[in-house]
Amino acid sequence: MATIQPPIRLTGHQSLVNRLILSTLTGRAVHISQIRPSSPTKPGLTPYEVSFLRLLETVTNGSQIEISYTGTVLLYKPGLITGAAGGSGASNGSLRHEIPNTCTRGVSFFILPICLLAPFSKAPMNILFTGPGIITSSTSTGDISVDSVRSAILPLYEKFGIERNIELRILQRSNPGPRGVGGAGEVQLTFGHQVRLPKTVHLMSSGKVKRIRGTAYSTGVSGSNNARMIEGARGILNPFSLDTYIYSDVSAAAVTRTSQKARTSETKKIGLGFGLSLVAESNAGTFYFADVASLPEGGQRPEDIGTQCAYQLLESVSKGGCVQLEAAPTAIILMAMGSEDMGRIQLGKEVLGNEKTIQLARDLSAFGASGWGVRNPQEGIDSEELLVSMMGRGIGNVGRKIG
């Protein structure tokens, strides 16, 4: 008779999403307590974390979620990752997830972890993110824009042998509304390449930057803001790279009704604003990116946003490594879930020493992953980059084994 493993017990709300993803990939239940217990007004799970739990329940079959009355304790028992398989709530092979207007996080907060689950799904992932809370731009809470996810994060999967039928489309752009909530954007994610095991990677060199691409976007405001942002960014980047091209995207803002009453016909535009996403690609296939968007309260000149985004991109390049901080969880988790072989990746010291990366290493250890080996890329030579070695667990895609 098979014994049921007890849930892994963790505390705190930090890295909650990564812990839920690791629980789903490894099939181990997780018990998380002390979720913001000392908050006097809003203890426990936030609305966007509850929304992510609903999304997780949608793309899996058999998951059980138990939340305490105060929301400070969560018990999650993962099920099988089914994606948009028939009978799992999908309509015409597509799932729909609505985000409420109280959400302060960008839609990339939901997309990045779902992309980590998609290669291990029984069926392709096809999800339409919609609702009044969709924000496609970068946010003040630290979320990157959908443009950066599409141009810098998704190409990373190609190194793991996951490259076919992957598409991220922005159907309606949006910026944060008043108080940083709302936006009414719309994004569709299609992830149709499922694998048994990710390939073992050896990312040993970050290379030299060979070109810079970007997207300047204006939503519901004058398109001249794009030209001004591009001019500000080019003034900084042109001396470093001649192959610099920044696209301009001008779109209308979403229109919503001012009241939920049926007879009310008054409407208003939401999600207005502008921003810039820049991506630098090296000759070794490394991507560095930066995001800056206008504040909900306004007061920023487009030229300042362009200059700020360019400086942020240069700072990301100066930190080195084959992935930057926002992309590190994607690469590390795929390496940990891959075949039982030693993989290697070069990370900048600031990325490896960041609190989020260290917490991810601790969480991986709690879920049974092997430890990391860290050394200088070249013996006897001090460097701003470190070589991290880790052994894959060989868990792979359970759905493809039994489906």
Buried (B, 14 or more C-beta within 10 A) or exposed (E): EEEEEEBBEBEBBEBBBBBBBBBBBBBBBBBBBEBBBEEEEEEBBBBBBBBBBEBBBBBBBEBEBEBEEEBBBBBBBBBBBBBBBEEBBBEEEBBBBBBBBBBBBBBBBBBBBBBBBBBBBBBBBBBBBBBBBBBBBBBEEBBBBBBBBBBBBBBBBBBBBBEEEBEBEBEBBBBBBEEBBBBBBBBBBBBBBBBEBBBBBBBEBBEEBEBBBBBBBBBBBEBEBBBBBBBBBBEBBEEBEEEBEBEBBBBEBBEBEEEEEEEEEEEEBBBBBBBBBBBBBBEBBBBBBBBBBBEBEEEBEBBBBBBBBBBBBBEBBEBBBBBBBBBBBBBBBBBBBBBEBEBBBBBBBBBBEBEBBEBBBEBBEBBEBBEBEEEEEEEEEEEEBBBBBBBBBEBBBBBBEEE
